[in-house]
Amino acid sequence: MSARPKILFYVQHLLGIGHLMRAGTLARALEAGGFETLLVSGGTHVPGFDPGAARFAQLPPTRATDKFFKVLVDENDNQIDDSWKETRRDRLLEIFDAEAPDIILIEMYPFGRRQMRFEIEPLIEQARGQGAARPLIVSSVRDILVEPDKPGRVDEMVARTRNYFDLVLIHGDPGFIAFDETFPRMSEIADISRYTGYVVDPAPAPDENGPGAGEVIVSTGGGAVSDDMLEAAIGARALSSLAEAPWRILIGHNLPEAAFTTYRDTAPDGVTVERSRPDFPHLLANCRLSISQGGYNTVMEVLAARTPAVCIPYAGGLESEQTLRCRLLADRGALEIIEPDAVNPQAVAAAADRAVARDRATASGLDLGGAQSSAEILNSALNRHRMA
């Protein structure tokens, strides 16, 4: 057995990059907390992604072709079929056998990623087949779920949680929003669930001479579903009190190169357009204002940096998570929100002016210690599991 307990951490991002980025933050904290961590990703390559001291394994990648997640394609944009699924399942099981982990940590399932059950459930079954020596099996889930698209989905989530998992880590703060607000049958899994707080890296110290100082930073996450936001934000500069400030637009690598090039080459004076940068936390800590979508990771980084912020939540397809999170934070005075049906340059400019008129300190009051807390909870749970 390894001197340190081993964790096999499975994550699959399909459209954006948020799931992978949060998993990376958590993997780094698990390493710091005494675990030997292998992060296994099933999504496409994300330039600049850094798992820190954790090891990284890439499965044959897949992604969703649109915001409804109905069609998954491989790295050559061919729709995945049963043969592809079998190959990837077998590769995942090989990794499990070679790793012999003490803990299997599965991001989002069974509360999402239903498309990936063809490999997740065989992984769990193979682990369970080890009997008393089997690893602890844990689900890692964010604070807010999207409402299921079909009746019976919640029944499945409850049944699979009870059948397959020893523990559920909820990466949120019940003082802000309890999990049962979007998962009404929380009471049926409460005995094996633990809130961790929000997962976010500590913010860098502000540097008035560092990157992003004095700028407005507009960020799109993965960039796949950001056109409305980008056009409104770029148009807002001339209308806002920040018209003389440099505006930096960061576009994720999921936006096709041709579209990125158009934004970059047609940007007005004072606006710089570039791909997402690994020093994004430093830009946030130093900038005058953040304008972003409302994904978990970016919002928590904004709050950790205590940066004035405008959120333009993504609400395409069936997505409701970002809008709910941003509304709750706006109610606390932590940021300004642009509602999904009101994304235009005038609204963004007005929200930017309101945000920068506030004190830099936000009023969020959220527990942002979820990364370290997750490591502590897992360590205690593993000790109990070994004694059972």
Secondary structure by P-SEA (a helix, b strand, c coil): cccbbbbbbbbbbcccaaaaaaaaaaaaaaaaaccbbbbbbccccccccccccbbbbbccbbbbcccccccccccccccccaaaaaaaaaaaaaaaaaacccbbbbcccccccccccccaaaaaaaaacccccccbbbbbbccccccccccaaaaaaaaaaaccccbbbccccccccccccccccccccccccccccbbbcccccccccccccccbbbbbccccccaaaaaaaaaacccccccccbbbbbbcccccaaaaaaaaaaccccbbbbccccaaaaaaaccccccccccaaaaaaaaaacccccccccccccccaaaaaaaaaaaaccccccccccccaaaaaaaaaaaaacccccccccccaaaaaaaaaaaaaaaaaaac
